[in-house]
C-alpha cells in the first residue's frame, strides 16, 4: 500500500452460537490482537434443545467484553442459522458505514499477525476491481508460491474479509443463476476448475439439503468474474474439526503445521492470471464425494504427487460481458 493511500474503515465481526469451548479459545485471542479495530459479536439465538449451551456462550461473551471499548454484542432472539446470521450480520455492519470487514467464527483462532495481515490486504486490494474476497487462512500446499498471497476462484470462510460495495451487490437468492450453472456442462467445468466439489455443493444448496452462505457467495463471485485472495502462510488456526460444526467434519487436512509471524507482505499484484501449479494443489482439498477423488487427496498430502491436468479458464475470466 502506498503511504499516500487513505486507509479504509474496517470492522471485525465474530459469529458464535453454542460452542463455549471454542469461544474460550478464540475470543480472548481476538480481543488481544485486534488492537483498536471495532468488534461486533453476533450470538445466534437458541433452538429449543440447546438453550443451556447458548446461555453459557452469552454469559461468557458478556463477561469477556465487559468494560472493553469498541465492542458491541448482538444477541439474536431467534435462531437464524449460520448462513442467515452471517449474511444479515455482515449487512448490518456495512450499513453502519464501514468500508470493509474481517470475519471470524468461533472455531477460528487468530495468530498475532492476523489483523495486521487483514488490514494490509484489504487496503492493498481495495482498488482491484476483480478481487472480491480476501482470506488470512492458508492451505497446507506442498509447494508454496513465492508471494505471500495467491489468487483462486474460490473464497475461504475461515478468517476472511471483503468490501462493502462487493458484498452488498450479492444476491444470495439468485436461484435462476444457480440452476443456469448446474444445467450448463461448460459452466460446471469452469465452476469446478479449482475444486470438483463446488457444483455438488451448489446442487445441495438448490435442493435445500444444505444452507450455505459460502457457496452462494462463490456463485456471485463466479458470475462477476471475480477472484479471491488466499494467504500463503496461514494467519489463523481452525479448531472446528471435532464434529461439532454445522458440517460435522471430523478430520483435519487443512491447517498448516508451521507458524509464520511475519508482518511485512509481498502481495501478488497480477490478479488476472492464475498460477496453475498452485491451483492444481489447491483443488486437491476440494475433490468431491467420490472415493477415487478422496484417494487422490490422500496421495497428494502424503507424497505431493498430482494425478490430474487442468484446462484453461482465462477466456471466461477475461470476458467481461
HUVENGI-V791913 format. One record per backbone hydrogen bond with DSSP energy under -0.5 kcal/mol. NH is the residue of the N-H (numbers start at 1). CO is the residue of the C=O. If there is no record, write none. Layout:
nh=NH co=CO
nh=NH co=CO
This chain:
nh=5 co=2
nh=10 co=8
nh=11 co=100
nh=12 co=38
nh=13 co=102
nh=14 co=40
nh=15 co=104
nh=16 co=42
nh=20 co=18
nh=23 co=19
nh=24 co=20
nh=25 co=21
nh=25 co=22
nh=26 co=22
nh=27 co=23
nh=30 co=26
nh=31 co=27
nh=32 co=28
nh=33 co=29
nh=34 co=30
nh=37 co=34
nh=38 co=10
nh=39 co=70
nh=40 co=12
nh=41 co=72
nh=42 co=14
nh=42 co=40
nh=43 co=41
nh=43 co=74
nh=44 co=16
nh=44 co=42
nh=45 co=78
nh=50 co=47
nh=51 co=48
nh=54 co=50
nh=55 co=51
nh=56 co=52
nh=57 co=53
nh=58 co=54
nh=59 co=55
nh=60 co=56
nh=61 co=57
nh=62 co=58
nh=63 co=59
nh=64 co=60
nh=65 co=61
nh=68 co=65
nh=69 co=67
nh=71 co=68
nh=72 co=39
nh=74 co=41
nh=75 co=73
nh=76 co=43
nh=76 co=74
nh=80 co=78
nh=85 co=81
nh=86 co=82
nh=87 co=83
nh=88 co=84
nh=89 co=85
nh=90 co=86
nh=91 co=87
nh=92 co=88
nh=93 co=89
nh=94 co=90
nh=95 co=91
nh=96 co=93
nh=97 co=94
nh=98 co=93
nh=99 co=9
nh=100 co=9
nh=101 co=162
nh=102 co=11
nh=103 co=160
nh=104 co=13
nh=106 co=15
nh=108 co=105
nh=109 co=107
nh=109 co=237
nh=110 co=108
nh=111 co=235
nh=114 co=111
nh=117 co=113
nh=118 co=114
nh=119 co=115
nh=120 co=116
nh=121 co=117
nh=122 co=118
nh=123 co=119
nh=124 co=120
nh=125 co=121
nh=126 co=123
nh=128 co=125
nh=129 co=127
nh=131 co=128
nh=132 co=130
nh=132 co=227
nh=133 co=227
nh=134 co=161
nh=135 co=229
nh=136 co=159
nh=141 co=139
nh=144 co=142
nh=148 co=266
nh=149 co=266
nh=150 co=230
nh=152 co=228
nh=159 co=157
nh=160 co=103
nh=161 co=134
nh=162 co=101
nh=164 co=99
nh=167 co=163
nh=168 co=164
nh=169 co=165
nh=170 co=167
nh=172 co=170
nh=174 co=171
nh=175 co=173
nh=177 co=174
nh=178 co=174
nh=179 co=175
nh=180 co=176
nh=181 co=177
nh=182 co=178
nh=183 co=179
nh=184 co=181
nh=185 co=183
nh=188 co=184
nh=189 co=185
nh=190 co=186
nh=191 co=187
nh=192 co=188
nh=193 co=190
nh=195 co=192
nh=197 co=286
nh=198 co=195
nh=200 co=196
nh=201 co=197
nh=202 co=198
nh=203 co=199
nh=204 co=200
nh=205 co=201
nh=206 co=202
nh=207 co=203
nh=208 co=205
nh=209 co=204
nh=210 co=204
nh=216 co=212
nh=217 co=213
nh=218 co=214
nh=219 co=215
nh=220 co=216
nh=221 co=217
nh=222 co=218
nh=223 co=219
nh=224 co=220
nh=225 co=222
nh=226 co=221
nh=227 co=130
nh=228 co=152
nh=229 co=133
nh=230 co=150
nh=231 co=137
nh=232 co=148
nh=234 co=232
nh=235 co=136
nh=237 co=109
nh=239 co=107
nh=239 co=237
nh=242 co=240
nh=243 co=240
nh=243 co=249
nh=245 co=240
nh=248 co=245
nh=253 co=251
nh=260 co=234
nh=267 co=265
nh=269 co=267
nh=271 co=269
nh=276 co=274
nh=278 co=275
nh=279 co=275
nh=280 co=276
nh=281 co=277
nh=282 co=278
nh=283 co=279
nh=284 co=281
nh=285 co=282
nh=286 co=283
nh=294 co=290
nh=295 co=291
nh=296 co=292
nh=297 co=293
nh=298 co=294
nh=299 co=295
nh=300 co=296
nh=301 co=297
nh=302 co=298
nh=303 co=299
nh=304 co=299
nh=304 co=300
nh=305 co=299
nh=316 co=313
nh=317 co=313
nh=318 co=314
nh=319 co=315
nh=319 co=316
nh=320 co=318
